[in-house]
Amino acid sequence: LDFFSILSVKLNGGRHVQGILRGFDPFMNLVVDDCLEMGPGGQQNTIGMVVSTSSVFLCC
């Protein structure tokens, strides 16, 4: 996992976002930029930057 990698991240609450990794720390806090939220039925919404401080599941 390195900076500028494109990640697909599943967040708590069933949300799924995909974007460019901008930062992380040893506690798995993530900063993901240029995010698309993947909705049901293939719907995609541009949401910009996501800062996740919760449990996540990474799909690289």
N, C-alpha and C positions, 0 to 999 in steps of 0.2 A: 504494500500500500504506500503510495507516494503522492505528493502534491500534484494537482492537475489531472489526477485519475478520474475517470467518469465512474460514478458509483450509482448503484440502485439500492436505496435504503428503505426498509420497512420500519416504520415508527410505531410506537404504542398507539392504540386506538384504531388500528387498521389502515393508517395512512401510508402511502407508498410514494416516494419522491425519487427523482433521478437528476443528478447534476454533477458539477465539478468540485472535487475535494479541495478546499482552501486551507483547512487546518484541523488538527485534532490534538488530543492530549492523552496521557496514560489512563485517564478515567473514561475514555471513549466519548468524550464530548466532541461533537463534530461541527464544522462550519462547511456547508455545501452551498455553492453559488450557481447561478443560472439554472435554477431548479424548475422541473416540470413535475406537477402532481399528477400521478396516474390514477384516473378515476375508473369507475365501472364501465364496461363496454368499450374500453380503449380510449375514453375521453381523456384529454390532456389539458391542464391549465398551467400557464406560466405563473410562478409565484415568487421568483427572484431568489433571495438568500434565505437559507434555513440554518438556524443555530439550534442544535439538538443537545439537550442536557439530560436526556432520559435514556432508557434502554432502547437499543436499536439492534436490528439484524441486518448485517451487510451482505449484499450480493454483488460481488465484484465482477 
